[in-house]
Amino acid sequence: GQQLNQSPQSMFIQEGEDVSMNCTSSSIFNTWLWYKQDPGEGPVLLIALYKAGELTSNGRLTAQFGITRKDSFLNISASIPSDVGIYFCAGSNTGNQFYFGTGTSLTVIP
Amino acid sequence: GAVVSQHPSWVICKSGTSVKIECRSLDFQATTMFWYRQFPKQSLMLMATSNEGSKATYEQGVEKDKFLINHASLTLSTLTVTSAHPEDSSFYICSASPSGPNNSPLHFGNGTRLTVT
């Protein structure tokens, strides 16, 4: 199946810093989702994007649907220790069949 | 809302045996559910799409006779790993979204850790 390229692969940041990560695809998508996964658990939905150019926020998280429809971005402002985890993007162009990015591992140093 | 429950959360089985994993949507109906597999430190790979009342659709490279999927009702899909081998050891996660507009966000179960000895 398809896999989306996500970068960076990992990040080590100080508490309070902002974080940016992105996801790119060779295919056009109609929907982009961003998830956070803690070890041993299923992914938890953070933000859903449905329209090219859309910018959506969820607390300190902001995500954008790229205008080319082949990419998406996630920003976390003023990071805190509980932001630690693996962040995945997911894209879909048909039905509810989503393909996932390679993941960004975030470590926040207190 | 939109809670997906998966059972069991972990299972250890002997090589050659079969294991069944259940995925339930607790507060919504789902005509379609999805099964993913995740190896350590890797991403989620879509294995198959489970369709209520009809055959599942498998991704390329996924053996349909090994990973049997049954979606008997609008709230339950099962994945049976048949004749399990150690290389089948992985984290299996199901997902679903409420029946309705396409591209509704997926909600995930908490996964099943399968270890084949």
Interface residues (C-beta under 8 A of the other chain):
Chain A: G1 Q3 N30 T31 L33 Y35 G40 E41 G42 P43 V44 L45 A48 Y50 F88 A90 S92 T94 G95 N96 Q97 F98 Y99 F100 G101 T102 G103
Chain B: V4 Q6 T32 F34 Y36 Q42 S43 L44 M45 L46 T49 E59 Q60 F91 I93 S95 S97 N102 N103 S104 P105 L106 H107 F108 G109 N110 G111 R113
